[in-house]
Amino acid sequence: MFALIVLGAMALAVAGCGAPVRDWLADTYELRDRNGDVATYYSPDPVGITVANIVDEMEPAARSADGGREYLRYDDDIVTVGAAPGGGSTITVEDLGGRYSSGGYAYLGPGFTPGSPAAGNTSGGSGDAK
Protein backbone atom coordinates (compact mmCIF):
# COMPACT_ATOMS: atom_id res chain seq x y z
CA MET A 1 0.00 0.00 0.00
CA PHE A 2 2.79 2.45 0.94
CA ALA A 3 4.50 1.78 -2.41
CA LEU A 4 1.29 2.71 -4.26
CA ILE A 5 1.02 5.97 -2.35
CA VAL A 6 4.65 6.85 -3.11
CA LEU A 7 4.22 5.97 -6.79
CA GLY A 8 1.06 8.09 -6.96
CA ALA A 9 2.82 11.06 -5.37
CA MET A 10 5.74 10.68 -7.78
CA ALA A 11 3.38 10.58 -10.77
CA LEU A 12 1.69 13.79 -9.61
CA ALA A 13 5.06 15.48 -9.14
CA VAL A 14 6.23 14.48 -12.61
CA ALA A 15 2.93 15.56 -14.20
CA GLY A 16 3.22 18.97 -12.55
CA CYS A 17 6.79 19.59 -13.73
CA GLY A 18 6.09 19.97 -17.46
CA ALA A 19 8.23 21.99 -19.82
CA PRO A 20 9.19 25.59 -19.02
CA VAL A 21 6.48 28.15 -19.78
CA ARG A 22 8.49 29.43 -22.75
CA ASP A 23 8.32 26.02 -24.43
CA TRP A 24 4.61 25.65 -23.72
CA LEU A 25 3.85 29.09 -25.19
CA ALA A 26 5.84 28.25 -28.34
CA ASP A 27 3.88 25.00 -28.76
CA THR A 28 0.50 26.63 -28.10
CA TYR A 29 0.45 30.10 -29.66
CA GLU A 30 1.44 31.71 -32.96
CA LEU A 31 4.91 33.32 -32.90
CA ARG A 32 4.72 36.92 -34.12
CA ASP A 33 8.20 38.23 -33.27
CA ARG A 34 11.48 37.23 -31.66
CA ASN A 35 14.22 39.62 -30.58
CA GLY A 36 16.99 37.99 -28.53
CA ASP A 37 15.43 36.48 -25.40
CA VAL A 38 12.07 38.20 -26.00
CA ALA A 39 9.37 36.35 -27.94
CA THR A 40 5.91 37.67 -28.79
CA TYR A 41 2.97 35.36 -29.51
CA TYR A 42 -0.64 35.86 -30.59
CA SER A 43 -3.76 34.29 -29.10
CA PRO A 44 -7.19 34.71 -30.73
CA ASP A 45 -8.74 34.69 -27.24
CA PRO A 46 -9.22 37.80 -25.06
CA VAL A 47 -6.71 38.55 -22.29
CA GLY A 48 -8.69 36.90 -19.46
CA ILE A 49 -9.13 33.60 -21.28
CA THR A 50 -5.52 33.57 -22.52
CA VAL A 51 -4.19 34.19 -18.99
CA ALA A 52 -6.50 31.52 -17.55
CA ASN A 53 -5.21 29.01 -20.12
CA ILE A 54 -1.58 29.80 -19.32
CA VAL A 55 -2.13 29.68 -15.54
CA ASP A 56 -4.11 26.42 -15.82
CA GLU A 57 -1.15 24.87 -17.62
CA MET A 58 1.63 26.35 -15.47
CA GLU A 59 1.05 28.15 -12.17
CA PRO A 60 3.19 31.31 -11.92
CA ALA A 61 5.31 32.18 -8.88
CA ALA A 62 3.67 35.63 -8.86
CA ARG A 63 0.82 37.29 -10.73
CA SER A 64 -0.25 40.91 -11.08
CA ALA A 65 -2.30 43.18 -13.33
CA ASP A 66 -1.78 46.78 -14.37
CA GLY A 67 -3.33 48.92 -17.09
CA GLY A 68 -5.20 46.09 -18.82
CA ARG A 69 -2.16 43.80 -18.86
CA GLU A 70 -1.56 40.66 -16.85
CA TYR A 71 1.94 39.80 -15.64
CA LEU A 72 2.99 36.26 -14.73
CA ARG A 73 6.40 35.60 -13.17
CA TYR A 74 7.96 32.17 -13.54
CA ASP A 75 11.34 30.87 -12.36
CA ASP A 76 13.20 32.12 -15.44
CA ASP A 77 10.70 34.27 -17.34
CA ILE A 78 8.16 37.09 -17.17
CA VAL A 79 5.02 36.62 -19.29
CA THR A 80 2.97 39.70 -20.16
CA VAL A 81 -0.49 39.33 -21.72
CA GLY A 82 -2.29 42.33 -23.19
CA ALA A 83 -4.97 43.09 -25.74
CA ALA A 84 -3.89 42.75 -29.37
CA PRO A 85 -4.92 45.36 -31.92
CA GLY A 86 -8.00 44.07 -33.72
CA GLY A 87 -8.85 41.49 -31.02
CA GLY A 88 -7.24 38.59 -29.26
CA SER A 89 -4.15 38.84 -27.07
CA THR A 90 -0.46 39.52 -27.41
CA ILE A 91 1.74 37.35 -25.19
CA THR A 92 5.29 38.48 -24.54
CA VAL A 93 7.79 36.28 -22.73
CA GLU A 94 11.18 37.60 -21.65
CA ASP A 95 14.06 36.40 -19.54
CA LEU A 96 14.23 37.52 -15.90
CA GLY A 97 17.47 39.38 -16.72
CA GLY A 98 17.39 42.85 -18.21
CA ARG A 99 14.38 44.93 -17.15
CA TYR A 100 13.49 42.57 -14.29
CA SER A 101 16.96 42.65 -12.71
CA SER A 102 17.05 46.44 -12.89
CA GLY A 103 13.67 46.77 -11.14
CA GLY A 104 11.54 47.28 -14.26
CA TYR A 105 8.63 45.37 -12.71
CA ALA A 106 8.97 46.59 -9.10
CA TYR A 107 5.74 48.61 -9.41
CA LEU A 108 3.81 45.32 -9.67
CA GLY A 109 4.53 44.49 -6.03
CA PRO A 110 5.70 41.37 -4.19
CA GLY A 111 7.14 38.72 -6.43
CA PHE A 112 8.12 41.25 -9.10
CA THR A 113 10.75 43.26 -7.24
CA PRO A 114 14.22 41.77 -7.80
CA GLY A 115 15.01 39.65 -4.77
CA SER A 116 11.47 39.81 -3.41
CA PRO A 117 9.82 36.61 -2.27
CA ALA A 118 7.36 34.93 -4.57
CA ALA A 119 3.68 35.31 -3.83
CA GLY A 120 2.76 32.92 -1.06
CA ASN A 121 6.27 32.73 0.39
CA THR A 122 5.95 32.65 4.17
CA SER A 123 9.63 32.72 5.05
CA GLY A 124 9.30 36.29 6.27
CA GLY A 125 12.60 37.34 4.70
CA SER A 126 12.86 40.03 2.07
CA GLY A 127 15.32 38.12 -0.07
CA ASP A 128 17.43 41.27 -0.25
CA ALA A 129 20.19 40.10 2.06
CA LYS A 130 23.41 42.09 1.77
N, C-alpha and C positions, 0 to 999 in steps of 0.2 A: 504494500500500500504506500509506504513512504517513497519508494522508487517512482511510483506513478505521480505522486505529488511533485517530486523534484523534476521529473521529466516535463510535466505540465507547466511548471514555473519557468523552466528553461525555454520551452516552446514559446511562451508568451514574451519572454525577454528577447528572443531572436526575432519574433514577429514585429516587435516594437522598434527594433533597431533600424531597419530599412536603410535606404541609400540617403546620402545627404540631401537637404532640401534643394540644392542647386541641380542635382541630377534628376530629382523628381519633377521639378519645374520644366527642365529641358525635355523630358519625356512626355509631359502633359500639355504644354502650351506652345503656341507658335512663336518662334524666335523672330524678333523684329530688328534687333540691333545688338552688337557686341563691341565693346571698347575696353580692351584689357581685361580686368577682373569684373567688369560690370556688364551684365546681360539684361536685355529688356525683352519681355514676352507680351503676347496679347491673349486675352481671354474674351470670348464673346459675352460672358456673363457680367452682370453688374458687380461693383466692388464687394458688396456684402456677401454675395454667393461665392465669388472667387476666393475671398479670405476664408470663408467657412470651409471650402473645399481644401484649401492649403492646410488649415489648422486641423481638420479632420484627419488628414494624411500624416502630418508631422506637427506635433505640439511645439510651439515656440517657447524659448526660455523667458521671453518678455514680449508684451504686446501693448501697443498704444495707438491712439488715433489723433490726428491733428489736421484741420483744414480739409476735410474730405478724403484724407489719405489714411491708410492703415499701415502700421509699421510692425513687423514681426522680426524679433531677434533670435537667431539660432547660434549654435556654438561658433561657427565660422563665418556666418553671413547675416546681412540685414536684407529683408525683403520688404519692399514698399509697393503697396497696391493703391492705385488711384484710377479715377475715371479716364477712359480713353476718349479722344475726340470722335464724335459720331456714334458713341455707344460702346459698351463692353468695358474692359479694364486693361490697364497697362501694369505689368508686374516687373519691377526692377529688382535684381538681386546683385548685391555687391559685397566684397570681402570686408571683414571687420576692420581691416587696416584703413588708412586714408582718413576720410571724414570722421569715422567712428572714433579712431584713436586720438584725433585732435579735438574731440568733444562736439562734433557736428550734430549729434543726436541727443545731447544732454538735456535739451528743452523737453524731451519726451518723458523724462522722469526716471524712476528706479528701473534698472535693467538696461538703460540706454546710455547712462553716463559711463565713460571708460572707468573700469575698476569697480563699478557699482554691483551689488549683488543682483542676481536674477530675481524676477518676480517670484515670490513664494519662498525665498531663501530665509530661513529663520536663524541663521548663525549669529545675527546681531552685529557682525562686523561690517565695516564700510567697504572693505576690499581695497582701500587706498593706503595700505600700510607703507611707511617710508623707511 
